[in-house]
Amino acid sequence: MYIYINPGFLLVASPVCLCPPPSVVQSAPLRFSCFVYILKQARMKIETQVLPQDLITEILLRSPVKSLVRFKAVCKFWRFLISDPHFARSHFKLATPKVMFTLIQGIFTGDLDAPFDSYPFSEEIQVDFVPYYGTIFLGSCRGFLLFEVGFDNFDIHHYLWNPATRVHKTIPPSPLYGPPRPIYGFNPRRYSEYLRFRHVFGFGYDSSKDDYLVVKLSIRPLFPNRDFALVQIFSLRANMWENIEFTDSPCLDLSKERRPGLLFNGILHWLVYDKDKSMNVIIAFDLMEKTLFEIPPPDNIALDHSSCNLWGHSSFLSLSLVRSDKIDIFVMKEYKLQSSWTKTHVLSFSGIPYSDQLGPLYSTKSGDIIVDYGTELVKYTANGEQLSIWEHRGCPRESRAPMYTESILSLPGVSE
């Protein structure tokens, strides 16, 4: 059965036999008559049926973003429907996450719920406003990616980008010790100050204000032997930076942490070193409450940057630990409760080269677990059995491959 797009509704046409009798096609001068005969037969046998609007909406909700962008030109009703914020939110909830990685040829994306041997597993995404090389992804939320691009002469820029709709926005540098800009030439003093003012990034969404937030967690010396945490927040809706000082925060060291904050249930999480405790801890920042707090790790577990990773497994905050040739996965069954940490999986990576980016990435709809090994993605069953390996040979990076979900959601103050 074939589906034709007609302004305002869908036409369902039953297949028809368009073959004329031999007497018509045997004579070469009658080719035009043959064409006319086919049209008449098609007009006589095609049966049309108007689909209900509810069914049309359900079909569009399950269409790819690229198709929806084109469908806006079909008619006014479709444009109004697809542009409706409620439709955009419903479409986002039905979409499946994808992974993005940088290859030598460009930036590619893949559907992790699809079999690794499917073709094409990866699809190239065009980035036409910045060079893709030197790109560092710093966060993902509701279809938008936060990334950093370093240009020559230490010029650093930050962008928000929707890979599906290609909408992007440049994030202005934070007014307090932002990246050095070589407008009047390179300033070594400012660059050394920028490096001394250590920081990590995160990106999330404040549902109470319908606002997207770029978060920069920095550590600034307070006394000779004491530091304090400074959280700088860029609001997309207000289009400005806000500074929040936490002078009573733990004495943290961010020098070993360059991974972006893990967004889980509206809260950003980082794995950082606590100088007071002489151990790594999980620091969290609540985007709605604007509070900074610590998440206790599992009992008798020493967290190490080279062997620990935070990720979201199903509906739980999860922690992975690399031990010898195995990966232990813990989930926090009740958020903030240390005793609720439970080991749920043990995965073996025997025979797979070790990488600093090694860590679980995604749990599929069928319950399989996909682990990022830097240049390879490996799929495991829930029982720890290795299913398949996909080698993508990605460019060297400082964090795991970013996850994102395609969306037609819009950014406040950004025209499409």
Long-range contacts (C-beta under 8 A, 24 or more apart in sequence): 5-71, 5-74, 7-74, 7-75, 8-75, 8-77, 8-78, 9-50, 9-51, 9-56, 10-50, 10-51, 10-56, 10-59, 11-48, 11-49, 11-50, 12-48, 12-49, 12-51, 13-46, 13-47, 13-48, 14-45, 14-46, 14-47, 16-41, 16-42, 16-45, 16-46, 17-41, 17-45, 18-42, 57-81, 57-87, 60-87, 60-91, 61-87, 61-90, 61-91, 61-94, 62-94, 64-164, 64-406, 65-91, 65-164, 65-165, 65-406, 65-407, 65-408, 66-164, 68-408, 69-165, 69-408, 82-408, 85-409, 85-410, 88-407, 88-408, 88-409, 88-410, 89-409, 91-407, 91-408, 92-142, 92-143, 92-405, 92-407, 92-408, 92-409, 95-143, 95-405, 95-406, 95-407, 96-365, 96-405, 97-362, 97-403, 97-404, 97-405, 98-403, 98-404, 98-405, 98-406, 99-361, 99-362, 99-370, 99-377, 99-401, 99-402, 99-403, 100-125, 100-137, 100-145, 100-163, 100-401, 100-402, 100-403, 100-404, 101-392, 101-394, 101-401, 102-132, 102-133, 102-135, 102-394, 102-395, 102-397, 103-392, 103-393, 103-394, 103-395, 104-393, 104-395, 106-132, 107-132, 107-135, 107-163, 108-392, 109-163, 110-390, 112-361, 112-362, 112-364, 112-370, 112-377, 113-364, 113-365, 113-366, 115-388, 116-377, 116-379, 116-388, 116-389, 116-390, 117-388, 121-390, 122-392, 125-163, 126-166, 127-161, 128-166, 129-159, 129-168, 130-157, 130-159, 133-395, 136-397, 136-398, 136-399, 137-260, 137-397, 137-399, 137-402, 138-201, 138-202, 138-203, 138-260, 139-201, 139-202, 139-203, 139-204, 139-214, 139-260, 139-261, 139-263, 139-402, 140-203, 140-263, 140-402, 140-403, 140-404, 141-203, 141-204, 141-205, 141-212, 141-263, 142-205, 142-212, 142-405, 142-407, 142-409, 143-404, 143-405, 143-406, 143-407, 143-408, 143-409, 144-203, 144-212, 144-404, 144-407, 144-409, 144-411, 145-203, 145-402, 145-404, 146-171, 146-201, 146-203, 146-214, 146-260, 148-201, 153-182, 153-186, 154-179, 154-180, 154-182, 154-186, 154-191, 155-179, 155-180, 155-181, 155-182, 156-180, 158-201, 158-214, 160-203, 160-212, 160-214, 160-236, 160-411, 162-407, 162-409, 162-411, 163-404, 163-406, 164-406, 164-407, 164-408, 165-408, 165-416, 167-410, 167-411, 167-414, 167-416, 169-236, 169-411, 169-414, 171-214, 171-234, 172-234, 172-241, 174-216, 174-232, 174-234, 174-241, 175-241, 176-230, 176-232, 176-241, 176-243, 177-218, 198-253, 198-254, 198-255, 199-254, 200-254, 200-257, 200-258, 200-259, 200-260, 200-261, 200-270, 200-272, 201-260, 201-261, 202-260, 202-261, 202-263, 202-268, 202-270, 202-285, 203-260, 203-261, 203-263, 204-261, 204-263, 204-266, 204-267, 204-268, 204-287, 205-266, 205-287, 206-266, 206-287, 206-288, 207-266, 207-288, 208-288, 209-237, 210-237, 210-412, 211-235, 211-236, 211-237, 211-238, 211-412, 212-236, 212-237, 212-411, 212-412, 213-287, 215-261, 215-268, 215-285, 215-287, 217-254, 217-261, 217-270, 217-283, 217-285, 218-254, 219-252, 219-253, 219-254, 222-247, 226-251, 227-251, 227-252, 227-275, 229-292, 231-285, 231-290, 231-292, 233-290, 236-411, 236-412, 236-413, 236-414, 237-412, 237-413, 239-413, 244-290, 246-292, 249-292, 250-274, 250-275, 250-276, 250-277, 250-281, 250-283, 250-294, 251-275, 251-276, 252-283, 256-305, 257-305, 258-398, 258-399, 259-398, 259-399, 259-400, 260-399, 260-402, 261-285, 262-310, 262-311, 262-312, 264-312, 264-317, 265-317, 265-335, 269-295, 269-310, 269-317, 270-310, 271-303, 271-305, 271-308, 271-309, 271-310, 273-305, 279-303, 280-304, 280-305, 280-308, 282-310, 282-319, 295-332, 295-336, 296-336, 296-338, 297-338, 297-341, 298-330, 298-338, 298-341, 299-338, 299-339, 299-341, 301-330, 301-341, 306-356, 309-358, 309-359, 309-360, 309-400, 311-359, 311-360, 311-361, 313-344, 313-360, 313-363, 313-369, 314-363, 318-360, 320-359, 320-360, 322-354, 322-358, 322-359, 325-349, 325-350, 327-358, 327-359, 327-360, 327-371, 329-360, 329-369, 345-369, 345-380, 345-382, 345-384, 346-384, 347-371, 347-380, 347-384, 348-384, 348-386, 349-373, 349-378, 352-376, 352-378, 352-389, 357-397, 357-399, 357-400, 357-401, 359-400, 361-400, 361-401, 361-403, 362-403, 372-400, 372-401, 377-401
